[in-house]
């Protein structure tokens, strides 16, 4: 099984830490964020497609052609154009069928990925006290995804997408709309996809968003206190 991890962003809010290294290589609990993400992936994943951009050479030198027995391929997103655009860059390298999709920004626990793979399609989610900073999830009565609202001014719920999903290659049949920011987000094609193909919402027991340098300390505290749920 393949996984696509987005690791192309500059991470401006993480400055000054990202002036000399890309955000995915910033250390949390002594190891780069991207290592934590890869280690949390389910055992079924044997190939990783890294979408890189900012300081891509540093990421390629760090991981090389494989990491802990998992093959790694690199796709370059030469300019920031959003998550949907980044995923589209990886499309030619994906085999037909299911794959794992992860934004390479945060620390995830492993258990939710295992549960997600038990469903044909899944979206990982968590509650957050400031949901307006994220994609806010609206669910159907059966626990499947109804829609995602990107950074709404008045969030209808506090349940947000954590940027990790189990999708399949049919997602590329749904074109992303251009956001007012000029970028192409996953929210639009996901909403269209979910209307025809049920996507189960899986709540994560461990997820720590890392948006600014101050978040690293919180991530390390939660990582050490939740180590059992982090490792399968």
VEXLONU-948033 format. One line per 10 residues: for each residue z, x, y of C-alpha. Coordinates in Angstrom, 3 decimals, decimal comma, padded with zeros to 6 digits. Each point is the difference from the previous one (the first is absolute). Layout:
Z:X:Y; ...
//
This chain:
000,000:000,000:000,000; -000,717:001,165:003,536; 002,080:-000,100:003,163; -001,204:000,261:003,583; 002,486:001,485:002,461; -000,721:-000,001:003,718; 001,076:003,313:001,519; -002,382:000,443:002,937; 002,078:-001,041:003,005; 001,240:002,339:002,699
003,488:-001,515:000,119; 000,374:000,153:003,772; 003,364:-001,767:-000,020; 001,293:002,778:-002,257; -000,580:002,659:002,622; 001,036:002,780:000,394; 000,220:000,230:-003,803; -003,687:-000,792:-000,430; -001,262:002,547:002,507; -000,110:002,631:-002,739
-000,336:-002,089:-003,159; -001,312:-003,429:-001,031; 002,521:-002,790:-000,438; -000,437:-000,207:-003,816; 001,277:003,592:-000,260; 003,163:-000,587:002,040; 003,019:000,617:-002,203; 002,411:-002,757:-000,992; 002,872:001,067:-002,251; -001,600:003,422:-000,335
-003,458:-001,153:-001,083; -003,125:-001,280:001,781; -000,360:-003,761:000,447; -003,233:000,089:-001,983; 001,696:001,580:-003,017; 002,553:-002,817:-000,020; -002,803:-002,573:000,119; -001,953:001,573:-002,855; 003,111:000,361:-002,153; 000,773:-003,713:000,487
-003,409:-001,076:-001,325; -000,001:-001,588:-003,470; -000,825:002,161:-002,993; -003,309:-001,832:-000,448; -001,372:001,784:003,072; -001,757:003,181:-001,091; -002,356:000,536:002,949; 000,757:-000,050:003,719; -002,457:-000,315:002,854; 001,521:001,362:003,201
-001,630:-001,162:003,227; 000,692:002,866:002,391; -000,819:000,786:003,608; 002,499:001,651:002,344; 000,759:003,535:-001,247; -001,688:-000,875:-003,291; -000,207:003,652:-001,004; 003,795:000,227:-000,185; 000,188:-002,978:-002,361; -002,783:001,393:-002,188
001,669:003,405:-000,198; 003,325:-001,571:-000,913; -001,243:-002,219:-002,835; -003,232:001,624:-001,121; -002,050:-001,698:-002,715; 002,959:-001,475:-001,867; 003,695:-000,742:000,312; 002,291:-000,326:-003,013; -002,945:-000,699:-002,273; -001,684:-002,546:002,266
-003,484:000,809:001,245; -000,481:-000,092:003,764; -003,207:-000,643:001,928; -000,265:000,169:003,785; -001,906:-002,277:002,360; -000,209:000,817:003,721; 000,457:-002,661:002,658; -001,294:001,915:002,987; 001,334:-002,369:002,643; 002,879:-002,508:-000,087
-001,470:-003,468:-000,524; 002,716:-001,901:-001,868; 001,146:-000,587:-003,550; -002,946:-002,140:-001,110; -002,447:002,627:001,210; 001,950:002,722:-001,798; -000,064:-001,951:-003,257; -003,740:-000,589:000,362; -000,467:003,785:000,143; 001,519:000,230:-003,477
-002,095:-002,839:-001,463; -002,820:002,215:-001,400; 002,567:001,951:-002,025; 001,721:-002,997:-001,589; -000,736:-001,219:-003,496; -000,555:-003,734:-000,370; 003,242:-001,881:-000,554; 003,585:000,318:001,174; 001,484:002,778:002,087; 003,184:000,718:001,936
-000,222:000,220:003,790; 002,729:001,663:002,087; 000,345:000,999:003,631; 001,352:003,551:-000,042; 002,649:-000,483:002,668; 003,185:-001,164:-001,672; 002,338:000,630:-002,928; -000,358:-002,554:-002,806; 002,027:-000,712:-003,098; -001,663:000,077:-003,401
001,289:-003,277:-001,457; -002,106:-002,247:002,213; -003,196:001,779:-001,039; 000,840:-000,655:-003,651; 000,531:-003,696:000,714; -003,159:-000,144:002,121; -002,112:001,263:-002,894; 001,236:-002,874:-002,161; -002,050:-002,334:002,229; -003,803:000,036:000,294
000,300:000,465:003,773; 003,128:000,697:002,033; 001,261:000,766:003,493; 003,290:001,846:000,507; 002,306:-001,452:002,639; 003,412:000,402:001,611; 002,059:-001,660:002,710; 000,372:001,770:003,336; 002,069:-000,703:003,103; -003,013:000,692:002,217
-002,876:-001,661:-001,869; -002,218:-000,087:003,090; -000,672:003,713:-000,463; -001,686:-000,618:-003,347; -002,328:-002,344:-001,831; 002,023:-003,183:-000,535; -000,451:-001,878:-003,280; -000,382:-003,730:-000,439; 000,368:-001,146:-003,616; -001,133:-002,969:-002,020
002,570:-002,058:-001,915; -000,891:001,828:-003,229; 000,877:003,412:001,455; -003,557:001,119:000,638; -001,381:001,264:003,285; -001,212:-002,601:002,494; -000,724:002,333:002,917; 001,074:003,107:001,887; 000,375:-000,042:003,769; -000,386:003,440:001,564
002,894:000,810:002,379; 000,525:-003,541:001,360; 001,919:-000,630:003,220; 001,916:-002,845:-001,657; 000,344:000,811:-003,708; 000,311:-003,125:-002,173; 002,115:001,909:-002,564; 001,677:003,398:-000,373; -001,904:000,799:-003,201; -002,474:002,800:000,563
-002,614:001,945:-001,921; 001,159:003,503:-000,897; -003,558:001,276:-000,252; -000,153:000,219:-003,794; -002,101:-002,230:-002,254; -001,707:-000,452:-003,330; -003,570:-001,040:000,761; -003,339:000,066:-001,732; -003,447:000,953:001,190; -000,887:-003,603:000,876
001,905:000,613:003,251; -003,105:001,754:001,332; -001,867:-003,313:-000,016; 002,103:-001,053:002,997; -000,878:001,652:003,283; 002,772:000,990:002,393; -000,081:-001,387:003,526; 000,330:002,359:002,946; 003,490:-000,256:001,502; 000,484:-000,042:003,775
001,289:003,574:-000,362; -003,477:000,998:-001,189; 001,183:000,708:-003,545; -000,622:-001,819:-003,280; 003,167:-001,098:-001,783; 000,540:-001,207:-003,562; 001,556:-003,274:001,167; -003,300:-001,857:000,484; -001,769:000,870:-003,286; 003,268:-000,465:-001,903
000,401:-003,506:001,379; -003,545:-000,898:-001,034; 000,424:001,629:-003,408; 003,273:-001,860:-000,627; -001,651:-003,394:000,538; -002,133:000,486:-003,109; 002,083:002,434:-002,049; 003,797:-000,538:-000,120; 001,979:003,046:001,149; 003,637:-000,014:-001,128
002,529:001,107:002,620; 002,445:002,500:-001,554; 003,175:000,757:001,923; 001,005:003,648:000,016; 003,560:001,035:-000,750; -000,527:003,323:001,772; -002,299:000,766:002,917; 000,640:002,074:003,113; -002,533:-000,036:002,850; -000,315:003,290:001,849
-001,422:-000,616:003,451; 001,820:002,536:002,174; 002,029:003,207:-000,535; 003,289:-001,926:000,105; -001,044:-001,950:-003,097; 000,144:003,120:-002,171; 003,812:000,073:-000,050; 000,139:-003,682:-000,975; -002,598:000,584:-002,695; 001,997:002,889:-001,445
003,216:-002,022:-000,017; -001,665:-002,918:-001,761; -001,890:002,279:-002,359; 003,166:001,689:-001,245; 001,927:-003,288:-000,307; -002,867:-001,709:-001,869; -001,166:002,838:-002,210; 000,285:-002,091:-003,163; -002,410:-002,639:001,316; -002,361:002,667:001,267
-000,579:001,539:-003,411; -001,115:-002,071:-002,996
//
